[in-house]
């Protein structure tokens, strides 16, 4: 099969199928990362805030590294494009958009 034989609609359909099947895990991962990023741990005082950040640090550092990977960002960008222009899933679109906004800070 040549590259020219592959139709764009087939690629979009296969990607759409993948995103549709994995929608819930994608959404949950993004929601958890957004909630952790904006968690107001300062409310508990400096000592507890430091303890919380110390406990979450070993877990979040590798996760943030993975999420900052260029291929993961590209995949999420494709999900954003698919949600906006192909499936018209504005809930998923806004969730990915909010993740991109908060991760750029």
C-alpha positions as a printed Julia matrix, in Angstrom:
105×3 Matrix{Float64}:
   0.0    0.0    0.0
   1.37   3.37  -0.99
   1.13   6.47   1.1
  -0.94   8.04  -1.66
  -3.51   5.23  -1.3
  -4.26   6.17   2.3
  -7.19   8.55   2.42
  -7.32  11.37   4.91
 -10.83  10.36   5.89
  -9.61   6.87   6.83
  -6.94   8.36   9.07
  -9.45  10.73  10.64
 -11.9    7.88  11.19
  -9.29   5.67  12.85
  -8.04   8.54  15.02
 -11.63   9.43  15.9
 -12.3    5.84  16.89
  -9.22   5.84  19.12
 -10.19   9.13  20.79
 -13.79   7.99  21.25
 -12.69   4.74  22.91
 -10.13   6.47  25.14
 -12.15   9.62  25.86
 -12.81   8.9   29.54
  -9.17   8.09  30.45
  -7.96  11.16  28.54
 -10.48  13.37  30.32
  -9.73  11.91  33.76
  -5.97  12.33  33.35
  -6.38  15.95  32.26
  -8.86  16.71  35.04
  -6.54  15.28  37.71
  -3.57  17.26  36.39
  -5.59  20.49  36.25
  -7.02  19.99  39.76
  -3.6   19.21  41.25
  -2.08  22.23  39.51
  -4.71  24.61  40.92
  -5.12  22.99  44.35
  -4.96  25.73  47.01
  -2.58  23.89  49.34
  -1.38  27.2   50.8
  -4.61  27.33  52.81
  -3.29  24.59  55.1
  -0.24  26.59  56.15
   3.38  26.41  55.1
   4.26  23.22  56.97
   1.39  21.13  55.55
   1.79  22.78  52.15
   5.44  21.69  52.06
   4.5   18.18  53.18
   1.84  17.86  50.48
   4.2   19.09  47.78
   6.87  16.74  49.08
   4.52  13.76  48.86
   3.19  14.65  45.42
   6.56  15.69  43.97
   7.95  12.19  43.28
   4.7   11.25  41.54
   4.04  14.46  39.64
   7.55  15.12  38.36
   7.62  12.09  36.01
   3.99  12.66  35.0
   4.71  16.28  34.12
   7.79  15.17  32.15
   5.7   12.73  30.16
   2.99  15.31  29.53
   5.62  17.82  28.37
   6.91  15.37  25.76
   6.52  16.7   22.23
   4.67  13.57  21.04
   2.2   13.69  23.93
   1.55  17.37  23.26
   1.12  16.6   19.55
  -1.38  13.84  20.39
  -3.32  16.21  22.66
  -3.24  18.87  19.94
  -4.72  16.33  17.5
  -7.38  15.5   20.11
  -8.09  19.23  20.39
  -8.38  19.53  16.61
 -10.56  16.41  16.38
 -12.85  17.58  19.2
 -13.28  21.01  17.66
 -13.55  20.35  13.96
 -14.57  16.72  13.46
 -16.69  15.5   16.37
 -17.86  18.91  17.64
 -17.25  17.72  21.22
 -16.89  21.07  22.95
 -16.54  19.48  26.41
 -13.41  17.6   25.37
 -12.21  20.62  23.4
 -12.44  22.97  26.39
 -10.84  20.43  28.72
  -7.8   20.0   26.45
  -7.64  23.76  25.84
  -7.68  24.47  29.59
  -4.94  21.87  30.09
  -2.78  23.55  27.44
  -3.33  26.95  29.05
  -2.45  25.79  32.56
   0.53  23.71  31.42
   2.09  26.69  29.65
   2.39  28.6   32.95
